[in-house]
Amino acid sequence: MKETTPLLDQYLDIKRNYPDAILLFRMGDFYETFYDDAKLVSEILSITLTSREYASKDVPLAGFPIKAADQYISRLVKTNRKVAVCEQLEEPAGGAKLVRRGVVEVITPGTIMRESLLNDKENNYIGALKAGEDGVSLAVSDISTGEMYAVEFGDAASAGDYVMKLSMSEILSEREESGLPKEKTRVIGKSYFEAKEARRILEEHFGSELAGTGFLTASSASLSAAGALIAYLQESQNRSLSQIRSISVKSALGRMNVDYQTMRNLEIFERMNGEKKNSFIDVIDKSKTAMGGRLLRRILRSPFCSAGEINEKLSYAEKFASDKGMADEAAKFLSRLGDTERINSRIASARAVPRDLILLSSAVRELPSLRRILSGLSLEGMLSPHEELEGLCGLIENALDRERVLSGEKERYFKRGYDADYDELLSLSTGTSERIFRMEEEERRKTGIQNLRIGYNSVMGYYIEVTNSNKERVPEEYIRKQTLKNAERFINAELKELEEKILSAEEKLNSMEREMFASLVSEASKKCGAISLLSDELAETDIACMNGRNAFENDWTKPVVGDFDEIFIEDGRHPVVESVDRTSPFTPNSLSMDKSVRVILLTGPNMSGKSTYLRQNAIIIFMSHAGMFVPAKSARIPVTDRIFTRIGASDDISRGVSTFMAEMLESANIINNMTKRSFIVLDEIGRGTSTFDGLALAWAILEYIHDSPLSPKTLFATHYHELTELSSKLPKLRNRTTKVRKLPDRIIFLRKVVDGSTDESYGVEVAKMAGLPAEITENAMKILKLLKESELDVKEKMRDVSQMKLFAEEKNSVRESASEEVMKRLSRTDVGNTTPMEALMILGELKKISEEEGGEKK
């Protein structure tokens, strides 16, 4: 545009540097947007799109008040938009002078530092993904806490699963990645990931400390991803990233691998319907600090997998569980603490406000009380002395007026006596009203105008107002400045001189206050390492206290966890079901598996408690590895490297995957990644396809897991009752069923898991309970009877060992040539165009080949 105004020129100059961002342009008490930004903001926020004439042209405008900025910025960022906040960098001087402006921060979903936009107990992660020849790497950071690390994966699918599990807010990539959520992915230039430049950026940011982290020996993909992430953050923050002080490559060793699907199936963070209420974490999270809440979520995403570490955490919880009074006292103390971890990050990045320093000081002052509690529980080692922070605490308390800061005052928060020059300017500033009052009294006396008054506004400054009825008595030295309907406004030399002194004092005071606070923050930043250690220790203490209180309040028991093979859970309960449903007592059930029992086949009708039993055992193992007591009478849990679950059925519409394909993909993931230390939960395998296809697949998967040299402990729930016959052929399989009491007119679910099996699904009875009309259920019973009479006797087939192994690879060499002939004949067969009669003839031919070959070898 050629025809603009100085204001628009300023806006357009700034906008050119942020073409991909919505520019919020500060104009007084509002943030305004112009042109296309205005149209977009109006649409997203549902605010009025207006226009204003600039240089004879109408320019689209949309804006909102500064005081409501956070809620509007939050809504913009949630749509994955980049928002550049442009502030006035100087106070308006009046007249036609253009106020200097500049962008002070760029906000994206993963770069939020504003306290009001962050969830206290959740990390706000941003990541950068790089696929290289040596694998796929993901660099991860939370700039609000200063955390940064890289994770290396063998393939993109594993990286995508990690992204989902971490609930990342934003992922940077050099191209669209199929395994990443599109709504959170931001494609940035390939130059960000260039290896040489990435290494330079990392060395420049971390300095000599980088060599000490060992990160320089990481894969080239990790270096590229981390460098790209730091470069992106530096561009967005427009200030120091000093809160990110170290980086490492996070290893999966020592941690249980729990994939996103298992997290979802066990409803760890949210229920299957997406609600967070009554999820596992909703029930157990009694943490009192923001740091503890975030640590809890990190532990649940990657539980411990070392017997030593698990038992250490359990011993901490046991100490708190042993003394409820002490635990409750510790919880009250912890609940009074501020978020020292994020306060530390704001100090390091020079974003701290007076309230941050006051809260930090308060936390340090209360540490002796917490040490007393920990000492009483023989847990002195959980909290370091932190003498270096006591000096900082004294400096803060001497400088800042606690009451003014916590009441929300944004200025004049330094104490009198802290700085003599500050005190002098403060006296001049705070004495303004008295000086004006004395001048007003003097002018009334000199002029005889009793209703003369001295006022102030931001446009004119200070003025003398005289009503029209007294205009004749106005002295000649008064200079007229404004005419009103009923009065005139003037200034004189004395008022002008006083105004200059007052405004000068205010300006100097504001400047001095900023400098003094910056100096205070600088001193605090020298203690960032100690504050970081304190934050970690408080978070660990919070989690141990929470685990102990949960154990005491819910009657949970300390599990025995070790490097043995057997698992024994006596009278286990589901922690969420038991907590949420208080109307009836929870029916406990036990689980026992050792070298002789590797697979439990669970049958029973719907609503009888099968799924609860599956989940509760997985969650009890999960809880023990998170260092928590468990809902059981007693528990002996082996160190488990992975928990796999395949529960329920749902389409994956985003990938165009059907229910059955999703089921098979999840099953394949389990089969291909299970180890002898894994725990597997499979529910209703094969239900997504036809009856016989599903039965065949369930049979084959069950047999494969049982016969595998790895032989992982597996719970397998099914409605294919025919599979119970496999117990006579598979020595390490045991049948269990949910007990049901059948009455003449209804059934009662006892929700007790017992030895044995069932060949009844009670589907029609359940339909009656659901309220289906009697006409339907009676007809269903007749149809069911007919189907059972004409049903293929699958159980007889399953008892025939030769049928079970028809296509299995035989170790006996006498069968090898026959197998080759069979395979050749099958490879020539077009199964898709074969009629049932032709299929029977081919089967007969294959049988004949097998018999003839067998006769020759005899």
N, C-alpha and C positions, 0 to 999 in steps of 0.2 A: 504494500500500500504506500502510495506517495503522499496522500493527504491524510496526515495523522496529527496527533497532538503530542506534546512531550510525555504525557502519561502513557499513551499507547506506544510510543517509541520505546519507552522503558520496558513496558510489558513484553513487547515483541522481541526486544534484545534478550531478555531473560528466557523467554519461551523457546528461542532458537537453541538454547543449550539443553533443553529438556523436551524434545519433540515427542517422545513416547510417554510423557507423563501429563497428568492433569495438574495444571499450575494454579495453586490457590494464592491469589494476589491480595496481600493485605492492604485494605483501604480503610483506615480508621478502626472502627469496631467490627468490621466485616471482612470476610474472605470473599473476593469476587473472582469469577471465571468469565472469560471472554470467548467469542467466536464458537468454534466447534466444541471446545471444552465446556462452554456454557450449555450447549444443547445436550451433550452427554450427561453432564451433572444433573441437569433438570430432569432428564429421563430416569436416571438411576435413583435419585433421591426424591423424585416426585415433588420438586419445588418449582415455583413459577419461573418461566423463562421470560425475561423482559428485554428491553433494549434501551440504549442511551445514545444520544447524538454526540458524536465526536467528529470535528472537522466536517460538518454537514452530512455525515453518514451515520446511519443507525447501526450500532454494534450490539450483537446479542450478549446478554448478561444473565448470570445466575449466581446468587451468593447466599451466604448464611452467616449468622452472628458468630463472633469469635468465641463467646461463652458457650456455644453449643457445638464447637468445632469437633470435639472428640467423637461424638456420636455420628456425625456426618462423615468424618474421615474413616471411621471404622466400617461404615456401610460401603464406602467406595473401595476400600482395600479388600473387603470380603469378595468383591467381584474380580479379584486378581488384577486390579488396576494399580498403576504406579502413581503416587501423589507427591508432587513437589510443593513444599510449603515455603512461600516467599513472604518474608517479614519486612517491616519497616525497621531499618537499621539505625535510625536516629529519630529523635522527637520532632514533631512538626514545629517549624519555627514561625509559622504564620506567613501571610503574604502569598506570593506566587511561587516561592521556591519549591522545587520538586523534592520530595522526601527520598532519601537514598534507600533502595530496597535490594534484597538478595535472598536466594534460596538458602535456608538454614538446615533443612533436612529433606530427604527423599524417603517416603514411606512405601514399602511394599509388604505383602503378607508376612514375609520372613525377616523384615528389617525393622520391626516395630520396637521402639525404646520407650514410648510413652506409657507410664505406669497404668493409666486409666484404660488403655487398650489391650492390656495383657491379662491373661488368666493367672491368678496368683499361684495355683498349684500345678500348672502345666507349662512345660517348656515350649518355646516358640522356635521351632527348628527350620532352618533354611539349609538346602544342600546343593551341591554341584556334582553332576554325574559325568563320568568319563569312561568310555569303553576303549581299551587299548589291547595290544597284542598279548599282554600278560594278564588279561582279565578285565573286570569292571570294577571301578572304584567310585565310592561316594564320599565326598567331603561334607561334613555336617557341622553346623554351628548354631548356637543360640546366643546372639549378641547381647541379649538382656542379662545373661549370666556370665558370658565370657567363655563358655565351653566350646571346644573345637576338636574334632578328631576325624580320621578317615577310616572307612571300612572297605575291605577288599572282598570281592565275590568272584565265583567261577563263571557266572553267567548273568545276563540282564534280568532274568526272571527272579533270581534270588535278591538282586538289588531292588527290584520293584516291590517284592514282598516286604523288604525291610522298610522301604519308604512308607508303605501302607501301615505297617506295624507302629512306626514312629509318629504317625499322624502329622507328617511334615506340612508346613504351611506353604512352602515354595520350593521348587526344584529347578535348578538351572541346568540347561543342556544345550549342546551345540546343534541338536536336531530333535525333531519330534521322536520320542521313544515310546514304543508300543506298550511297554510294561509299566509306564508311569501314568498317574491320573492326569488327564489333559487339563482339567480345570486348575491344577496347581503348577503346571510346567511353564517355565518361561524360557524361550529359546533366545540365547545370546550368541554373539559372534564367535566364530571358531578361534579368533585371535586371543580370546581370553584363556583358552586351553593350550596355547602354544607352549611347549615344554620349557624352552629356554627362558621365555618371559615369565612363566609361572614360577620357575625356580628363583629368578631375580626378585620377584615380588615377595616371595616367602622369606628370602634371606634379608631383604630390606626391612620387612615388618618385624620378624622375630630376632634379627641380629644374630649375635653369637650364641644365643640360647637355642637356636634351631639345631645346631650340631649336637647339643646335649640331649635333645629329645630322641635322637636316632631316626628322625623322620626322613632324613636325606637318603637313607638306605631303603626307603619304601619303593613301591613300584612306580614306574613313570606315570601310570594312570593316576595314582594317588597324588603325586606331585602336581600334575596338571589340574586335577580337580580342586585341590586345596588352593593353588595359586589363582585359579579362576574365581573361586569363592571370595578370597581376600580382596582381589581387584574389584569385584562387583560391590562388596561391602564398603570399600573405601570410596567408591564413586557415590554411593547412596547416602553415606553418613555425613560427608562434608566436615568431618572432624576426626579426632583421634580414635583409633580402635584399640587403645591401650588395654582395654578390659580383656582382649584375647591375648593371653600371655604365653600360651603353650599349645602344642599340637602333638598328637600321637596317632599311631595306627592301632585301632581297637581290634583285639583278637577275640575270636569266638571261644578260645580255650578258657576253661574255668567258668563258662556260662552255659546254662541250658538253652537249647535252640527251640524256641516256640514260634512257629510261623503265624502269619496273620490269620489264616483260616482257623487254626486252632484257637487263637485268641477270640475270634468271633464265635466259634462253636461253644466255647466255655463261657462266653459272655463276660469276659474279664473287664472290659472298659465300657461296653454298652450291650444292651440286649439285642436279640436277633432282629427286633423290629426297629432298631436304631435309637431307642430311648436309653438314657443313661441311668435313670432312676431304677433301683433294684438290680443293677448290674453288680458284679462281684466287688468292684472297687467302691461303688456307692455304699455297700454294706460294711466293708471293712475299714474304709479310710477315716480314721479318727485322728489323723495327724493334726498338730496344732500350729505348725509353722508352714509358710509357703515353701521353704527349702525342703522340709520333710515331705510335703506333698509331692514335689517334683521328684525327689529321690525315690519315693514309693513307686511312682510310675515307671521310673527307669529300671527298678528292680523287677517289677512285674513283666516288663517287656523282655528282660534277659535275666531270669533267676540264676542263682549260683549253681555251680555244678562241681564244687569241690567239697568233700566231706568236712575238711577242716574249717573252711569258711562258713559253711552252713551251720555247723555246730557252734561256732563262735557267735553267730547272730542269734541262734537259739538260746545260748547261755545268757546273752544280754536280756532277751525277752523274759527269760526265766527269773532273773533278778527282779525285774519290775513286777512280774506276776506274783511274786512271793510276798509283796508288801503293797497292798492296794492303796493305803494311805499315802505312802511315799510316791507312788505312781501318780495318784491324783494331784498331789502337790506339784510334782514336776510338770504335769500337763497344764496346770494353771499358770505356772511360770512361763512355759514355752508359748502359751497363747498370747502373752503380752509382748512378745518380741516382734520387731519389724522384719522385713525381708532383707536381711543383711547381705545375702548373695547378690540381689539385684541392686541394692544400695551401693555395694562395692563396685559393681559394673558401671553405675552412673558416676561414681567418684572417679574411676579410672578414665572414663571417656569425657570428663569435665561437664557432665550433664546434671550433677547433683544439685539439689535445692536445699535450703536450710532445714526443712523437715527431715531429709535423709540423715543429716549429721546428728540431729537431735535424737532420732530413733536409734542410730548406731551407738551413740553415747549411752542411751538408756539400757541397751542390751548389755554393754560392757559393765555397767554399774550393777547389773543384777546377776552377773556370773557367780559371785560368791555364794548366793542362795542356791544356785543350781549345783555348784561343787559340793555344798553341804549335803544335798539330797543324794548325789551320786556316791559320795563317800559313805553314807549310811547304807547304800546298796552294794558296797564294795566294787564300785565301778569308777573309781577315781581316774583311771586311765583314759576315759572317754573324752575328757576335757583338759586341754593344755592350760598352763598358767596365764599366758597372754598379758604379761606385765607391760609389753611395749604398747598395747592398746590403751592402758590406763592413762598414760601420759597424753595421748591424743584425746581421750575422753575429757581430761582436765582442761585442755586447750579449748575444746568445743564449748564446755560449760562456762568457761570464763568469758567467751566471746559472745555467745548467742543467748537471747532472751527466750527461754523455753516457752513461756506462756504466750508471748506474741507470735512465735513461730507456729505453735500447735493450734492457735486460734485462727490461723489462715492469713495473718498479716504478711504482705509481700514486700514490705520495706520497713526500714527503721527497726530492724530486728537485732541489731547489735546492742550489747549492754553498755550503759554509761560507765565510764572508767576504763573501758578496754582500750580506747584510743583518744588522746586529748584533742587532736584536730577534729576528729569526728564529733566529739562532744560539743565543741565550739560551734560547728556548723549546725548541729542538731538543735542547740539552744536558739540560734538565729531562726531556724526553720520553724520550730515549734512555738516561738514567741511571736509569730506573724500576726495572729489574731489580736493579741494584746497591743501590738504596735499600731495596727490599723484602727483599733478601737480608740486609742489615744489620739491619733491624727484626726479621726472623725469628730471627736469631742472638741479638739482645738479649732477645726474649721467651722463648726457650728458656732463656737464662741466668737470667732473673728467676723463671721458673716452675719450672724444673728438669724440664720436659717435653721430652725430647730428640727425640721424633717430632712435635712441634708443627710445623705448616707453614702458610704464608700462600699462599692461592690466589686465583683471580679467575674470575668468569663474568659474562656480559652481563646476567644477571637480578639477581644480588645485588651485583655489584661485587666489591671485595676482602673477604676473610674470613680468620679464623683457625680452622683445623681441628684438633680434639683428639680422639683416639680415646677410646672409652668406658672403657677401662682406666685412663685418666688424668683422668677427669672431676672426681674429688675435689680435684685440684691446680689447678683453674681458678680464677684470681683473681676477686674479687667485682666488680671494675670491668669485666669482660668481659660483654658483652650477647649473650644467645643469639639467633641468627637462624634456625637450621635444624637439625633433628634428622634424622640419617641412621641407617641400620641399625647401623653399627659406629662412628659418630662423631657429634660435635656441632660446629656451626659458630658462631663468635662474631665480634663486632667490638669494638674499643675506641676511645677518643677519639683516640689517636695515629694509628691506622690510618685512621680516618674523615677526619682532617685531611689526611693524606698523599694519600688517594684524591681528595679535592677538588682538591688542588694538581695532581695528575697529570692528572685528567680536564679540569681547567680549562686546563692547558697543552696537552693534546691538541686541545681544542676551539679554543683560540686559534691553535694551530699550523695546524690545518686551514683555519681562516678566513683566516689570513694567507697561506697558500700559494695559496689560490684568488684572493685579491686581487692578490698579486704576479704570478701567471701571467696574470690578466686584463690587468694593466698591460703585461706583456710582449707579449701578443697585440695590445693596442691600439697599441703602438709599431710592431709589424710591419704592422698594417693601414694605417699611413701610407705604406707602401712597396708597396701592392698593385699600383699601376700599373707599377712597375719589375719586380715579380715576374711580372706578366702578360706583359710584353715579353720577359723572360728565358724564360718557358715557350714562347712562340711561336718564339723563336730556336732553342731546344733542339729543338723538334719539327721545324722546317725542316732543321736540321743532321742530325737522326736520319734523316729521309727521304732527304736527299741521300746520306748515307753508305750507307744501305740500297740505294738504286738503283745506286750505284757498285759495291758489293760483289756485288749480283746480276748486274750486267753482266760483271764479271770472272769470277765463279765459273761462270756459265752460258754464256759465250761469246756474249753479246748485243752488238749493234752500235748505235751512235748513229744514229738516223734523221735524215734531212734533212727538216725540216718548214717549210713556207712557204705563201704565198698563190698557189700555182700550181694547175693543174687535174689534171695527170696523177698517177697512182699507180703506183709500181713497187716490188715487194717481191721481192728475189732470194733464192731458197732459204729461204722462210719456214718456221717451225716452230711447233707449238702448245706454249706454255710448260708447260702442265699435263701433257699427254700425254707429252711428252718427259721431264719430271721424274719422273712416277709410274711409267711403264713403262720400266725400265732393261734389260729382257731382250733387246731388239733395238734397233738404231739407228733413229732416227726418219727417215722419208723426207721430205726437204724438197720444197716446191713453190713455184713463183713465181707472181706475179700482175702483170700489166701492163695498165693502162687509161689511155686519154687521150681527147681529143675525138672520135677516130674509133671508139673502142670504149667504149660506155657500159653494155652488158649482156653478161654472160657466162652462157650456158646450159650448165649442167653436168649430164651424164648419166653413168650407171654403176650397177652393182648395189649392193645393200645390203652393208655391211661393207667396201666398197672404199675408203673414206676421204673420201667426199663431205662429210659433216657436219663432219668434222675440218677439211677445207679451208675450208669456209665460216666456221667459228668462228675458226680461226687468223688469217685475214685481218682479221676484225672485231676480234679481240683485239689484233693488232699495231697497228692504227689507234688503238684505245682506249689501249693502253700508251703510244704516242708522245704522245698528248694528255695523259697523266698525268705527263709529264716523265720517262718511263722509256726506257732502252735496250730494243731489241726483239730477239726470237729470229729473226734473219735474217742472211744474208751482207751485204746492204746493203738500205737502204729509203729511198724517197723518198715522203713522205706529205703530201698536201695538207691544209690546215686544213679540218676537217670539223665541221659544226655539229651533226649528229645521226647516230647509228647506229641503224638500225631492223633488227629481226630478226623473222622469222616462221619458227620452227623447231619441228618436232614437232607433235603433236596431243594435246589433253587437254580434257576437259570442265571447265567452270567450274560446279561443282555449286552453289556458294553463290548464284549468280545464276540458276540454272536454265537454263544455256546449254549447248547441245550442242557436241560437238567441231567440227562444221562451222560453227556460228554463231560460236564462239570464233575460229575461223580467219578467218572473214569480217570480224569486228569488228577483229581485229588488222590485217588487210589494209587495211580502210577507214581505220584510223588512220594507216597508212603513207602511203597515197595522198593523204589529205587534209592531211598535215603535212610531206611531203617538200619539200626545196628542192634547188637545183642543187648545194649543197655537202654533201648528205647521202650516206651510204653505206648501201645496203640489202642485206640478206641474206634471201632467200626460199627456203624448203625445202619441197618437196612441196605446193605450193598446189593445192587442189582434191581432195586425197585423201580428204577427209571426206564426199564425196557420190558419186553414181553416176559411172561412168567418163566418159560423154560430157558430163555437167554439169561435172564436174571439169576435163576437158580444155578445154571451152569457156571456163570461167572463167580457167584458167591462161593460155590463149591471149590472152584479152582483157586481162588484167592485164599480161601481158608486153608486149603491143603498146602499151598505154596508157603504161606507163613509158617505153618506147623512144621513142614519138612525142611525149611531153610536152616542151614548151619548156624545162622544168627539166632534163630528162634526167639524173637522178642516177645515179651509178655503182652498178650492181646485179649481185649474184651470184644466179642463179636456178637452183636444183637441182630436177630433176624426173625422174619415171619415165615421163612421157608422151613417149616417144621421137619421136612425131609432130611435136612442137614444134621439133625440130631443122631441119625443112624451112623454118622461118621465116627462117633465116639468108640465104636467097636473096631474101627480100623486105624484110628489116629490115637496112639497111646498117651500123648501129652495133652489131649483135649478133654474137657469136662463139661457136661451139660448142667446148666442152671436155669431155673425158671422163676417167674414171679407168681406167687401164690394167689389163687382166686377162690372165693367161696361162691358156689353156684346155688341159688335158691330157685324155686319154681317160677317166680315171676321176674327175677332180676339177678344180677351178679354183684358181688362185693369185692373190690380190689383191696387185698390185705397189704400190698406193697412190701411184701417180704420175699427176699430172694432165697430160694432153697435149692438143694440138689434135685436133679431130675429134669424132665422136659415136658412139653405139652404139644399136642397136635390140634389144639383149639385156639382160634383167634378171637372168638366171641365178638366178631365184628357186628353181627346183627343185633346182639344184646346191647352193644355200645350205641348202635343207631337208635334203639328204643330209648335209651337213656337220654339221647340227644333230642328226642321229641319227634322223630319221624312218624308219620301216620301209621297206624296198625296195618292198614291195607298194604303198604309197601313192605314193612318188615315181615309180615306173614308170607307174602309172595316170595320175598328173598329167602326165607327158610325153605320153601319148596324147591326153589331153583338150586339152593346150596345142596340139598339132599340129592338131586339129580346129578349135579356135577361130581359129587363125591362117589356116587355109584359108577359113573363112567370114567372116573379119573384113572390116568395111567399109573400103574403101580411103580412109582419112582423108587420107593424104598427098597423094593426087591432088586431093582437094578443096582442100587447103591451097595447092597450087600454082596454083590457079585464083584469080587476083586478084579477079575479079568476085564470087566466093563470099565471099572474105575481107571485102569491103567492102559486102556486100548491104544491111546496115542502118546503115552508117556515114553520117554527114552529109556530103553532097557540097558542095564549094565552088562547083562549076559550076552556074550558075543554070538551065540547061536541065533539071535534075533536080528542081527545087523543087516543082513542081505535082504530079509523080508521087509524091514523098515524102509530100505532104499527103494524097493519096488513100489511099496505103498506110496512113498513120497513122490516118485516119478509119476505114478498114475494120478495122484491128486493134483500135481502141478499142471497136468494136461486137461484138467476138468474146469469148465467154465461154470462155476457154481451159480452165478446169477441167472444163467439161461438153462439150468437143469430142472426138469420136471420131477415131482415126487417119485414117479415110477422109475425114471432113469437113475435117480439117487439110490433107490433100493437095489437096482441092478449093479451099480458101481460098488455099493457096500458089499453085496454078495461076492463080487469079483475080488475085492480086497480081502475078504474073509478066506476065500479059496487060496489066494497067494500065501496068506499067513499060514494056513493049515498045511499046504504042500511043502513050504519051506521048513516048517516045524517037523514034518515027517521025515524029510531028507536028513535033517540034522540028527534026528534020533538014531 
